[in-house]
Amino acid sequence: MQYRKLGHTDIDVSVICLGTMTWGEQNSQEQGFEQMDYALDQGVNFFDSAELYAIPPKAETYGRTEEIIGNWFAKTYKRDRVILATKVCGPTGWCPHIREGKARLDKKNIFAACEASLKRLKTDYIDLYQVHWPERKANFFGQLGYEPQDDHEATPIIETLEALSELVAAGKVLHVGISNETPWGLMRYLHAADTTGLARIVSIQNPYSLLNRSFEVGLAEISCREKVGLLAYSPLAFGTLSGKYLHGAKPEGARITLFSDYTRYTGVRGVAATESYVQLARKHGLDPAQMALAFVNTRPFLTSTIIGATTMAQLKSNIASTDLCLSDEVLAGIESIHAGNPNPCP
């Protein structure tokens, strides 16, 4: 397993991060335990969760994923071997079961969310506490292009960072990060830290895959220069880059089969690009999913690639992607496909 520094800290995190959002929905607690056991044995020391999980979000499974992780900690006594990341929700009007649909990124909400997560996780500290999405209106969750809106009532970023910094000072959180953020948002967090002495952002968790390389446009330079590494989520684009959904296939138990409204990566351009990447992988005798992950793993702005698996076979294959070195010919093929059909699924 390869390891990289988490931002400006001295913490080494595995280049593969174990995503957990299916636990409590597509995966049982027993299966979650098996995944954690195997991942840790393979050198994966970085787990990522969120108060929102399991996915898709609903009242009866809210917080269930964190509970499964906490139960595993209680059973195994391996909390000290894991760099644990979780997230606090942004506005939740579309999730009325979370703080009555009125969650905000102010001190009251952040403190309440953190205390609840600590209880579910059965731990007294969180290594990396992340803002899941901004409170202001921004281009995230499948959108490109900013549309100005009146968001003057949104909690200011500095107020959010002050609350996060209090959690750091109290020892309940060691480091803080953001997710689904824009270049402007990231720079505002960094400016607030640099000018006030508040906690500095160490990571940004945004989507990044062969189907969505929009991170490269404005965020990659900031990430490298400011040591705010990417935690890449959806590196397999909901599993589509494995090729398993091509030609109308609907594998039993697969995410898009189960949740038909998950259409972010199944538009015309996305399917066309996926077909090209799968053909490229097979031409070179590679597993399409491993090729897609290996590409993400090698990006200079990357800290860790968040994988999510519903079967042990998927988990083993995904972790093994760290052993795959893509040839210059394969990389050239990837760039050729990208040039002809760039960012089909933002």
C-alpha positions as CSV (number, residue, x, y, z in Angstrom):
1,M,0.0,0.0,0.0
2,Q,1.1,3.5,-0.8
3,Y,0.7,6.4,1.7
4,R,0.6,10.1,1.4
5,K,0.6,13.0,3.8
6,L,-2.8,14.4,4.8
7,G,-2.4,18.1,3.9
8,H,0.3,19.9,5.9
9,T,0.1,17.4,8.7
10,D,2.5,14.5,9.5
11,I,-0.3,12.0,9.2
12,D,0.2,9.3,6.5
13,V,-3.0,8.0,4.9
14,S,-3.3,5.2,2.5
15,V,-3.8,6.1,-1.1
16,I,-6.9,4.0,-1.0
17,C,-9.6,5.2,1.4
18,L,-12.4,2.8,2.4
19,G,-15.8,4.4,1.6
20,T,-18.6,3.3,3.8
21,M,-21.9,4.8,2.5
22,T,-23.5,1.5,1.5
23,W,-23.3,0.0,5.0
24,G,-26.7,0.0,6.5
25,E,-28.5,-0.1,3.1
26,Q,-26.8,-2.3,0.5
27,N,-24.5,-3.9,3.0
28,S,-25.2,-5.4,6.4
29,Q,-23.2,-4.7,9.5
30,E,-21.6,-8.1,9.2
31,Q,-20.5,-7.2,5.6
32,G,-19.2,-3.8,6.8
33,F,-17.1,-5.6,9.5
34,E,-15.7,-8.0,6.9
35,Q,-14.7,-5.0,4.6
36,M,-13.0,-3.2,7.5
37,D,-11.1,-6.3,8.6
38,Y,-9.9,-7.0,5.1
39,A,-9.0,-3.4,4.2
40,L,-7.0,-2.9,7.4
41,D,-5.1,-6.1,6.7
42,Q,-4.2,-4.8,3.3
43,G,-2.8,-1.6,4.7
44,V,-5.8,0.7,4.2
45,N,-5.7,2.9,7.3
46,F,-8.2,5.6,6.1
47,F,-12.0,5.2,6.5
48,D,-14.5,7.8,5.3
49,S,-18.1,8.2,6.5
50,A,-20.7,10.9,7.1
51,E,-23.6,11.6,9.4
52,L,-25.9,11.4,6.3
53,Y,-25.1,7.8,5.5
54,A,-26.4,5.2,4.6
55,I,-27.1,6.2,1.0
56,P,-29.6,6.9,-0.3
57,P,-30.5,9.1,2.7
58,K,-33.7,8.3,4.6
59,A,-34.8,8.6,8.2
60,E,-34.6,5.0,9.1
61,T,-30.9,4.6,8.0
62,Y,-29.7,8.1,9.1
63,G,-26.4,7.6,11.0
64,R,-26.5,3.9,10.6
65,T,-23.1,3.7,8.8
66,E,-21.4,5.5,11.6
67,E,-23.0,3.1,14.1
68,I,-21.6,0.1,12.2
69,I,-18.1,1.6,12.3
70,G,-18.5,2.4,16.0
71,N,-19.7,-1.2,16.7
72,W,-16.6,-2.5,14.9
73,F,-14.3,-0.3,17.0
74,A,-16.0,-1.6,20.1
75,K,-15.6,-5.2,19.0
76,T,-12.0,-5.0,17.6
77,Y,-10.4,-2.3,19.7
78,K,-8.6,-1.1,16.6
79,R,-9.6,2.6,16.7
80,D,-6.0,3.6,17.1
81,R,-5.1,2.0,13.7
82,V,-7.6,4.0,11.7
83,I,-7.5,7.5,10.4
84,L,-11.2,8.2,10.7
85,A,-13.0,10.8,8.6
86,T,-16.7,11.8,8.7
87,K,-18.8,14.8,7.7
88,V,-21.4,17.3,8.9
89,C,-24.3,18.0,6.6
90,G,-24.9,21.3,4.9
91,P,-28.5,22.6,4.5
92,T,-30.9,19.6,4.6
93,G,-34.2,20.9,3.2
94,W,-34.3,17.8,1.1
95,C,-33.6,15.6,4.2
96,P,-36.2,16.6,6.7
97,H,-35.1,13.9,9.1
98,I,-31.8,15.7,9.7
99,R,-32.3,18.4,12.3
100,E,-35.8,18.9,11.1
101,G,-34.5,19.8,7.6
102,K,-33.0,23.0,9.0
103,A,-29.4,22.1,9.3
104,R,-26.9,24.9,8.8
105,L,-23.1,25.3,9.1
106,D,-23.2,27.4,12.2
107,K,-21.8,26.6,15.6
108,K,-25.1,25.1,17.0
109,N,-25.6,22.7,14.2
110,I,-21.9,21.7,13.8
111,F,-21.5,21.0,17.6
112,A,-24.7,19.0,17.7
113,A,-23.7,17.0,14.6
114,C,-20.2,16.3,15.9
115,E,-21.5,15.1,19.3
116,A,-23.9,12.8,17.7
117,S,-21.3,11.4,15.3
118,L,-18.9,10.8,18.2
119,K,-21.5,8.9,20.1
120,R,-22.4,6.7,17.1
121,L,-18.8,6.1,16.2
122,K,-18.0,5.2,19.8
123,T,-14.9,7.3,19.9
124,D,-13.8,10.5,21.6
125,Y,-12.2,12.1,18.6
126,I,-12.5,12.3,14.8
127,D,-9.3,12.5,12.8
128,L,-10.8,14.5,9.9
129,Y,-14.1,16.3,10.2
130,Q,-15.4,17.6,6.9
131,V,-18.2,20.0,5.8
132,H,-20.2,17.8,3.4
133,W,-21.4,20.6,1.1
134,P,-21.6,24.4,1.3
135,E,-24.5,26.3,2.8
136,R,-24.4,28.8,0.0
137,K,-25.7,28.0,-3.4
138,A,-22.8,26.7,-5.5
139,N,-22.1,24.3,-8.4
140,F,-21.9,20.9,-6.7
141,F,-23.7,17.5,-7.0
142,G,-23.6,17.2,-10.8
143,Q,-23.6,20.9,-11.8
144,L,-21.1,22.9,-13.7
145,G,-21.4,26.7,-14.1
146,Y,-22.3,29.1,-11.4
147,E,-25.7,30.8,-11.3
148,P,-25.7,33.8,-8.9
149,Q,-28.4,33.6,-6.2
150,D,-29.3,35.5,-3.2
151,D,-27.6,33.7,-0.4
152,H,-26.9,36.6,2.0
153,E,-28.4,34.6,4.9
154,A,-26.0,31.7,4.5
155,T,-23.6,31.2,7.4
156,P,-20.3,32.9,6.5
157,I,-17.4,30.6,5.9
158,I,-15.4,32.2,8.7
159,E,-18.2,31.4,11.2
160,T,-18.2,27.8,10.0
161,L,-14.4,27.6,10.4
162,E,-14.6,29.2,13.9
163,A,-16.9,26.4,15.0
164,L,-14.7,23.7,13.5
165,S,-11.7,25.3,15.1
166,E,-13.4,25.2,18.5
167,L,-13.8,21.4,18.0
168,V,-10.1,21.2,17.2
169,A,-9.2,23.2,20.3
170,A,-11.4,20.9,22.4
171,G,-9.7,17.8,21.1
172,K,-12.8,16.3,19.6
173,V,-11.5,16.9,16.1
174,L,-7.9,16.7,15.0
175,H,-8.1,18.2,11.5
176,V,-10.8,19.7,9.3
177,G,-11.7,19.4,5.6
178,I,-14.3,20.4,3.1
179,S,-16.3,18.6,0.4
180,N,-18.2,19.5,-2.8
181,E,-16.5,22.9,-2.8
182,T,-15.4,25.3,-5.5
183,P,-12.1,27.1,-5.9
184,W,-13.7,30.3,-4.4
185,G,-14.9,28.4,-1.4
186,L,-11.6,26.7,-0.8
187,M,-9.6,29.9,-1.0
188,R,-12.0,31.6,1.4
189,Y,-11.4,28.9,4.0
190,L,-7.7,29.2,3.5
191,H,-7.7,33.0,3.7
192,A,-9.7,32.9,6.9
193,A,-7.2,30.5,8.4
194,D,-4.2,32.4,7.3
195,T,-5.5,35.7,8.5
196,T,-7.0,34.7,11.8
197,G,-5.1,31.7,13.0
198,L,-8.1,29.4,12.8
199,A,-7.7,25.7,11.8
200,R,-6.4,25.2,8.2
201,I,-8.2,23.0,5.8
202,V,-6.2,19.9,5.0
203,S,-8.3,18.2,2.4
204,I,-11.1,18.6,-0.2
205,Q,-13.4,15.7,-1.0
206,N,-14.8,16.2,-4.5
207,P,-15.8,13.9,-7.4
208,Y,-13.0,12.9,-9.7
209,S,-13.0,10.2,-12.3
210,L,-12.4,9.5,-16.0
211,L,-15.9,10.9,-16.5
212,N,-15.5,14.0,-14.4
213,R,-12.1,15.7,-14.3
214,S,-13.5,19.2,-13.6
215,F,-11.3,19.3,-10.5
216,E,-8.3,19.9,-12.8
217,V,-9.7,23.2,-14.1
218,G,-9.6,25.4,-11.0
219,L,-8.9,23.3,-8.0
220,A,-5.9,21.3,-8.9
221,E,-3.4,24.2,-8.8
222,I,-4.8,25.3,-5.4
223,S,-4.6,21.8,-4.1
224,C,-0.9,21.4,-5.0
225,R,0.3,24.8,-4.0
226,E,-1.7,25.0,-0.7
227,K,-1.2,21.3,0.3
228,V,-4.9,20.6,0.3
229,G,-5.1,17.2,-1.3
230,L,-8.0,15.7,-3.1
231,L,-10.0,12.9,-1.5
232,A,-11.6,11.7,-4.7
233,Y,-15.1,10.3,-4.4
234,S,-17.0,8.4,-7.1
235,P,-13.7,7.4,-8.9
236,L,-15.7,4.7,-10.7
237,A,-18.7,6.9,-11.3
238,F,-21.2,4.8,-9.4
239,G,-19.5,1.7,-10.8
240,T,-20.3,2.6,-14.4
241,L,-16.6,2.7,-15.4
242,S,-16.4,-1.1,-14.7
243,G,-18.6,-1.5,-17.8
244,K,-21.2,-3.5,-15.9
245,Y,-24.1,-1.3,-17.0
246,L,-23.2,-1.1,-20.7
247,H,-25.7,-2.1,-23.3
248,G,-28.6,-1.8,-20.9
249,A,-27.4,-4.3,-18.4
250,K,-28.9,-4.1,-14.9
251,P,-26.8,-6.3,-12.6
252,E,-28.8,-7.6,-9.6
253,G,-28.2,-5.6,-6.5
254,A,-26.1,-2.9,-8.2
255,R,-26.6,0.7,-7.2
256,I,-28.1,2.0,-10.4
257,T,-30.2,-1.1,-10.7
258,L,-31.6,-0.5,-7.2
259,F,-31.9,3.3,-7.4
260,S,-33.0,4.3,-10.9
261,D,-32.9,8.0,-10.1
262,Y,-29.1,7.8,-9.9
263,T,-28.6,9.1,-13.4
264,R,-25.5,11.3,-13.0
265,Y,-23.3,9.1,-15.0
266,T,-25.7,7.4,-17.4
267,G,-26.4,10.2,-19.9
268,V,-25.6,9.8,-23.6
269,R,-22.2,11.4,-23.4
270,G,-21.3,9.5,-20.2
271,V,-22.2,6.1,-21.7
272,A,-20.2,6.9,-24.9
273,A,-17.2,7.8,-22.9
274,T,-17.5,4.8,-20.7
275,E,-17.6,2.5,-23.7
276,S,-14.4,4.1,-25.0
277,Y,-12.6,3.7,-21.7
278,V,-13.7,0.1,-21.3
279,Q,-12.6,-0.7,-24.8
280,L,-9.2,0.9,-24.1
281,A,-8.8,-1.2,-21.0
282,R,-9.7,-4.4,-22.7
283,K,-7.4,-3.7,-25.6
284,H,-4.5,-3.6,-23.2
285,G,-5.7,-6.6,-21.1
286,L,-6.7,-4.5,-18.2
287,D,-9.6,-4.6,-15.9
288,P,-11.7,-1.4,-16.7
289,A,-12.4,-0.6,-13.1
290,Q,-8.7,-1.1,-12.0
291,M,-7.6,1.1,-14.9
292,A,-10.0,3.8,-13.9
293,L,-8.8,3.7,-10.3
294,A,-5.1,3.5,-11.2
295,F,-5.5,6.7,-13.2
296,V,-7.0,8.5,-10.2
297,N,-4.4,7.1,-7.9
298,T,-1.5,8.7,-9.8
299,R,-2.8,12.3,-10.0
300,P,-0.3,14.7,-8.4
301,F,-3.0,16.6,-6.5
302,L,-4.5,13.4,-5.0
303,T,-4.2,12.4,-1.3
304,S,-6.5,9.4,-1.4
305,T,-9.1,7.6,-3.6
306,I,-12.3,6.7,-1.9
307,I,-13.5,3.3,-3.0
308,G,-16.9,1.9,-2.2
309,A,-17.7,-1.8,-2.7
310,T,-20.8,-3.9,-2.1
311,T,-19.0,-7.2,-2.5
312,M,-15.7,-8.5,-1.3
313,A,-14.6,-9.3,-4.8
314,Q,-15.1,-5.6,-5.7
315,L,-13.2,-4.5,-2.6
316,K,-10.3,-6.8,-3.3
317,S,-10.0,-5.7,-6.9
318,N,-10.3,-2.0,-6.0
319,I,-7.6,-2.2,-3.4
320,A,-5.4,-4.1,-5.8
321,S,-5.5,-1.1,-8.2
322,T,-2.6,0.4,-6.3
323,D,-0.4,-2.3,-7.8
324,L,-1.3,-1.3,-11.4
325,C,1.1,1.0,-13.3
326,L,-0.4,2.4,-16.4
327,S,1.8,2.5,-19.5
328,D,2.4,5.6,-21.5
329,E,0.3,4.1,-24.3
330,V,-2.7,3.6,-22.0
331,L,-2.3,7.1,-20.6
332,A,-2.1,8.5,-24.1
333,G,-5.3,6.6,-24.9
334,I,-7.1,8.1,-21.9
335,E,-6.1,11.6,-22.8
336,S,-7.3,11.0,-26.4
337,I,-10.7,9.9,-25.2
338,H,-10.9,12.8,-22.8
339,A,-10.0,15.3,-25.5
340,G,-12.8,14.0,-27.6
341,N,-15.4,13.9,-24.9
342,P,-14.3,16.0,-21.9
343,N,-16.1,15.8,-18.6
344,P,-19.3,14.2,-19.8
345,C,-20.6,13.8,-16.3
346,P,-19.9,16.8,-14.0
